[in-house]
């Protein structure tokens, strides 16, 4: 089920997986910002497709969503954005299932009006378009594994991965269902609550990684990482990658609020990306002697 691009991103050391909302604060600046993350060492980039009710997001990401929507971001504009990006790393779409499903309904209505026949609805049209523009997978925070069958089938059909979030409280049958459906990597939530950069790194992270040790899928830890030292500690503790969103979105927000030149903001994003990637690499180097002894 795995997408080759995501599998390769985790194959040779820790993956640095940054997140930005596509189109924040405007289309052209956002292109520069995402490309800066790639230059800074990103192995995978999560691109947020804004939804008006982002249930899993803290105020930092909510602000990004509002700016992106106000600048005119839509699913079709998002696909154009992906095509316009000049990056050589796999891209994962983070969005909400309602948008994916509604896209299918709107596509079906258009096809029906044109042909007079009833077209299929559901997630398939969105996934087909995502594959067409070069996306590698999805993270859909509001989609329970129990209801993910149609999206999983569409992802399998078009060769895309479906990433799930595992919380510190996810155990037992629910964890089993998630791990049966997941591919690409599993997004390990480092702490309870909504997203946001924190000054410390949760001690629950290692416990979560221990629970997932038996599963043969890369484990990327997110929710709370904002410095190279954080990334180092998370990877040294056993993570296969780190996911960073709020700390990067903060830089975008500050640049927007201060009316700064997009190139200057892009430089800061690239610098923080490099710090985070270097930290992950240091953490991985601390694990290698252990691997050789076992």
Backbone torsions as a table, in degrees:
resi	resn	phi	psi	omega
1	UNK	NA	-14.5	-170.3
2	UNK	-75.4	144.1	171.4
3	UNK	-79.5	131.0	-175.2
4	UNK	-58.9	-35.8	-176.3
5	UNK	-65.4	-42.9	179.2
6	UNK	-70.9	-39.1	178.3
7	UNK	-59.4	-43.3	-179.4
8	UNK	-67.0	-32.9	-177.7
9	UNK	-63.6	-27.4	-179.1
10	UNK	-102.1	3.5	-169.6
11	UNK	-77.7	-31.7	-170.3
12	UNK	-121.1	54.5	-179.9
13	UNK	112.3	-175.3	-173.0
14	UNK	-72.9	139.8	178.5
15	UNK	-93.6	132.3	172.2
16	UNK	-97.5	119.7	-173.1
17	UNK	-121.4	91.2	177.3
18	UNK	-82.8	158.9	177.6
19	UNK	-124.9	137.3	164.7
20	UNK	-140.3	150.9	173.3
21	UNK	-78.9	124.9	179.1
22	UNK	-62.2	132.6	178.0
23	UNK	86.9	7.4	179.6
24	UNK	-98.9	122.1	0.0
25	UNK	-90.4	-9.1	175.2
26	UNK	-154.4	167.8	-171.1
27	UNK	-60.0	-53.8	-173.9
28	UNK	-67.3	-42.5	178.3
29	UNK	-62.7	-41.0	-177.9
30	UNK	-63.5	-38.4	175.1
31	UNK	-57.6	-45.2	179.1
32	UNK	-62.1	-39.4	-175.5
33	UNK	-69.1	-42.3	179.1
34	UNK	-66.3	-41.3	178.6
35	UNK	-65.3	-31.2	175.7
36	UNK	-64.7	-38.0	178.1
37	UNK	-63.7	-39.0	177.7
38	UNK	-63.8	-43.1	178.0
39	UNK	-63.7	-31.0	-178.5
40	UNK	-78.4	-2.4	174.9
41	UNK	114.2	11.3	178.5
42	UNK	-59.8	138.1	175.4
43	UNK	-97.9	-30.3	174.1
44	UNK	-142.4	146.2	175.0
45	UNK	-123.4	125.6	173.8
46	UNK	-89.7	124.0	179.3
47	UNK	-108.4	120.4	178.6
48	UNK	-79.4	126.3	169.4
49	UNK	-96.3	109.3	-169.0
50	UNK	-61.5	142.1	175.4
51	UNK	-129.7	144.6	-171.0
52	UNK	-69.9	-15.7	179.5
53	UNK	-130.9	73.1	-176.5
54	UNK	-77.6	93.1	-168.4
55	UNK	-67.1	-27.2	-174.5
56	UNK	-97.4	9.5	-171.1
57	UNK	-107.1	142.6	172.3
58	UNK	-82.7	-177.9	-174.1
59	UNK	-61.9	-30.8	179.8
60	UNK	-62.2	-50.7	-178.9
61	UNK	-71.2	-35.2	176.6
62	UNK	-59.2	-40.1	176.9
63	UNK	-60.6	-41.8	178.0
64	UNK	-62.6	-41.6	179.2
65	UNK	-60.7	-45.6	-179.4
66	UNK	-62.6	-46.6	-179.8
67	UNK	-61.1	-42.4	-178.5
68	UNK	-66.0	-45.4	179.1
69	UNK	-63.2	-41.9	179.9
70	UNK	-65.5	-26.9	177.7
71	UNK	-83.3	-0.4	172.9
72	UNK	101.5	16.5	-178.8
73	UNK	-69.9	133.0	176.7
74	UNK	-138.1	169.1	176.5
75	UNK	-56.2	-44.5	-179.9
76	UNK	-66.1	-38.7	177.1
77	UNK	-66.0	-35.6	177.1
78	UNK	-60.8	-45.0	179.2
79	UNK	-63.9	-38.0	174.7
80	UNK	-62.1	-40.7	179.7
81	UNK	-59.1	-46.1	179.3
82	UNK	-60.4	-42.3	-179.8
83	UNK	-66.8	-32.7	-177.5
84	UNK	-78.9	-18.5	-178.7
85	UNK	-66.3	138.6	174.9
86	UNK	-110.2	78.4	179.2
87	UNK	-135.1	154.4	-178.5
88	UNK	-118.5	42.5	176.0
89	UNK	-130.9	153.6	179.0
90	UNK	-64.9	144.6	-178.5
91	UNK	-116.3	133.0	179.7
92	UNK	-117.7	132.5	179.0
93	UNK	-89.5	121.8	172.7
94	UNK	-103.9	116.7	179.8
95	UNK	-154.9	-173.3	-175.6
96	UNK	-110.7	148.5	-169.0
97	UNK	-61.9	-31.5	179.6
98	UNK	-56.7	-42.9	179.0
99	UNK	-64.1	-43.7	179.8
100	UNK	-61.8	-44.8	-177.1
101	UNK	-70.7	-42.4	-180.0
102	UNK	-63.3	-34.4	177.4
103	UNK	-60.2	-42.3	177.4
104	UNK	-62.0	-40.6	179.9
105	UNK	-65.7	-42.1	-179.4
106	UNK	-68.1	-38.7	177.1
107	UNK	-63.4	-40.5	-179.7
108	UNK	-65.1	-40.4	178.7
109	UNK	-62.3	-43.1	179.5
110	UNK	-63.3	-42.2	179.5
111	UNK	-66.1	-39.5	-179.1
112	UNK	-65.5	-41.9	179.9
113	UNK	-65.8	-34.0	-178.5
114	UNK	-76.4	-37.7	-172.5
115	UNK	-106.7	-18.5	-175.4
116	UNK	81.1	0.6	179.4
117	UNK	-108.9	158.2	179.1
118	UNK	-83.0	123.6	179.0
119	UNK	-97.2	160.1	-179.0
120	UNK	-73.6	147.0	176.4
121	UNK	-110.7	-165.1	-179.8
122	UNK	93.7	-166.8	-172.5
123	UNK	-77.0	-13.2	-171.0
124	UNK	-58.0	-46.6	-179.2
125	UNK	-59.8	-39.2	179.4
126	UNK	-65.4	-44.3	-178.8
127	UNK	-66.1	-39.7	178.2
128	UNK	-61.2	-44.3	179.0
129	UNK	-66.1	-40.6	178.4
130	UNK	-59.5	-43.7	177.9
131	UNK	-64.4	-38.3	-177.9
132	UNK	-63.2	-36.9	-178.4
133	UNK	-88.8	-5.6	172.8
134	UNK	104.2	13.5	174.3
135	UNK	-69.3	153.6	-177.6
136	UNK	-105.9	-15.8	-178.6
137	UNK	177.4	-173.2	-176.4
138	UNK	-136.4	148.4	161.4
139	UNK	-120.5	124.3	-176.6
140	UNK	-126.3	90.7	-169.2
141	UNK	-61.2	-27.2	-175.2
142	UNK	-96.8	8.6	-177.6
143	UNK	-101.1	108.8	177.2
144	UNK	-66.0	147.5	179.1
145	UNK	-58.0	-32.1	-178.9
146	UNK	-64.4	-21.7	-177.2
147	UNK	-112.6	12.3	-171.6
148	UNK	-90.0	-0.9	-175.3
149	UNK	-50.4	-53.2	-178.2
150	UNK	-61.2	-39.2	179.0
151	UNK	-70.4	-40.8	178.1
152	UNK	-60.3	-42.6	179.4
153	UNK	-62.9	-42.8	179.5
154	UNK	-65.9	-40.1	177.3
155	UNK	-62.4	-41.7	178.0
156	UNK	-63.2	-40.8	-178.0
157	UNK	-62.1	-39.4	-173.8
158	UNK	-105.8	6.7	172.8
159	UNK	76.3	33.6	177.9
160	UNK	-111.2	155.9	178.9
161	UNK	-93.2	157.4	177.3
162	UNK	-127.8	110.2	-176.5
163	UNK	-94.6	136.7	175.9
164	UNK	-115.7	153.9	176.5
165	UNK	-95.2	128.9	176.3
166	UNK	-110.3	118.0	-179.6
167	UNK	-86.1	163.4	176.7
168	UNK	-57.8	-24.4	-178.9
169	UNK	-92.5	-2.3	-177.0
170	UNK	-76.7	116.3	-176.6
171	UNK	-145.4	176.5	169.4
172	UNK	57.0	-136.1	-174.1
173	UNK	-63.3	-36.8	179.7
174	UNK	-63.9	-41.8	177.6
175	UNK	-63.5	-42.0	179.6
176	UNK	-59.6	-43.3	-178.8
177	UNK	-64.6	-41.1	177.8
178	UNK	-61.7	-47.4	-174.3
179	UNK	-71.4	-20.4	173.2
180	UNK	-72.8	-29.1	-174.4
181	UNK	-96.2	-24.7	-170.2
182	UNK	-71.6	149.4	168.6
183	UNK	-152.6	161.9	-177.1
184	UNK	90.2	-75.6	173.0
185	UNK	-161.8	161.5	174.2
186	UNK	-105.0	135.1	-177.9
187	UNK	-90.4	104.3	-176.2
188	UNK	-89.0	114.7	179.5
189	UNK	-74.8	120.9	-172.8
190	UNK	-75.0	-21.5	-179.9
191	UNK	-154.8	162.5	178.0
192	UNK	-71.5	153.8	175.7
193	UNK	107.9	-169.0	-177.8
194	UNK	-91.5	170.0	-175.0
195	UNK	-67.7	154.0	177.4
196	UNK	161.8	140.3	179.7
197	UNK	-67.9	133.6	-179.5
198	UNK	-120.1	157.9	-179.6
199	UNK	-77.2	-22.2	-178.6
200	UNK	-118.7	171.9	177.3
201	UNK	-115.2	129.4	-172.6
202	UNK	-63.3	135.8	175.4
203	UNK	-70.8	-13.5	177.5
204	UNK	-71.4	-15.1	-174.5
205	UNK	-60.5	-48.3	-178.2
206	UNK	-64.1	-35.6	176.8
207	UNK	-63.4	-42.0	178.3
208	UNK	-63.4	-42.0	179.0
209	UNK	-64.5	-37.5	177.8
210	UNK	-61.4	-40.0	180.0
211	UNK	-65.8	-25.0	-176.2
212	UNK	-99.7	1.2	-172.3
213	UNK	-58.4	-33.0	-175.2
214	UNK	-75.8	-12.3	-174.9
215	UNK	-95.0	133.0	-174.7
216	UNK	-89.7	67.9	175.5
217	UNK	-147.4	141.0	-179.9
218	UNK	-59.6	142.5	-180.0
219	UNK	-110.7	113.0	178.2
220	UNK	-108.5	128.8	-174.6
221	UNK	-100.2	133.0	178.0
222	UNK	-136.1	-172.0	-178.8
223	UNK	72.7	81.4	171.7
224	UNK	123.2	-3.3	-176.8
225	UNK	-90.3	126.6	-179.6
226	UNK	-137.8	-6.7	-179.4
227	UNK	-132.8	165.0	175.5
228	UNK	-61.9	-35.3	177.8
229	UNK	-64.2	-40.7	175.8
230	UNK	-58.3	-49.2	-178.0
231	UNK	-60.3	-40.9	179.0
232	UNK	-60.0	-47.1	-177.6
233	UNK	-66.7	-38.4	-179.6
234	UNK	-65.6	-44.5	-179.0
235	UNK	-72.4	-38.9	176.1
236	UNK	-60.0	-30.1	179.5
237	UNK	-79.9	-0.9	173.7
238	UNK	120.3	-2.9	-179.8
239	UNK	-71.2	146.8	176.5
240	UNK	-88.0	-9.5	179.2
241	UNK	-172.4	168.4	177.2
242	UNK	-126.6	140.2	177.9
243	UNK	-111.7	126.3	-176.5
244	UNK	-129.3	122.0	178.9
245	UNK	-122.6	-64.5	-170.0
246	UNK	-58.1	-40.4	-178.5
247	UNK	-62.1	-34.2	178.8
248	UNK	-78.1	-42.0	178.8
249	UNK	-62.4	-33.1	176.3
250	UNK	-57.3	-40.6	179.5
251	UNK	-65.6	-39.5	177.4
252	UNK	-63.9	-44.7	-178.8
253	UNK	-62.8	-43.7	-180.0
254	UNK	-62.6	-42.3	178.5
255	UNK	-62.3	-40.5	179.3
256	UNK	-67.0	-45.8	-178.1
257	UNK	-64.5	-32.8	-178.8
258	UNK	-94.3	5.7	178.2
259	UNK	54.6	44.4	-178.2
260	UNK	-83.8	157.0	175.7
261	UNK	-63.9	137.3	-176.3
262	UNK	-61.6	-33.4	-179.7
263	UNK	-65.6	-36.2	178.8
264	UNK	-67.6	-41.4	177.5
265	UNK	-64.7	-40.9	179.5
266	UNK	-60.7	-38.5	178.2
267	UNK	-62.2	-41.8	179.3
268	UNK	-67.4	-38.3	177.1
269	UNK	-63.4	-44.0	178.8
270	UNK	-61.9	-40.8	-179.4
271	UNK	-64.9	-44.7	178.9
272	UNK	-67.3	-38.2	177.0
273	UNK	-58.7	-44.0	-179.4
274	UNK	-65.3	-39.4	177.3
275	UNK	-60.3	-44.1	-178.0
276	UNK	-68.4	-42.4	178.5
277	UNK	-64.3	-43.9	178.9
278	UNK	-62.4	-39.0	177.7
279	UNK	-62.5	-43.3	177.9
280	UNK	-61.0	-40.9	179.4
281	UNK	-64.5	-39.9	177.7
282	UNK	-62.7	-42.3	178.6
283	UNK	-61.8	-39.0	180.0
284	UNK	-67.1	-38.0	179.5
285	UNK	-62.8	-31.9	178.3
286	UNK	-69.2	-24.9	-178.9
287	UNK	-84.3	-26.1	-172.4
288	UNK	-59.4	-42.1	178.0
289	UNK	-61.3	-35.0	177.1
290	UNK	-63.1	-41.2	-178.9
291	UNK	-64.7	-36.2	-179.9
292	UNK	-69.4	-31.3	-177.7
293	UNK	-77.4	-24.5	-175.6
294	UNK	-90.7	NA	NA
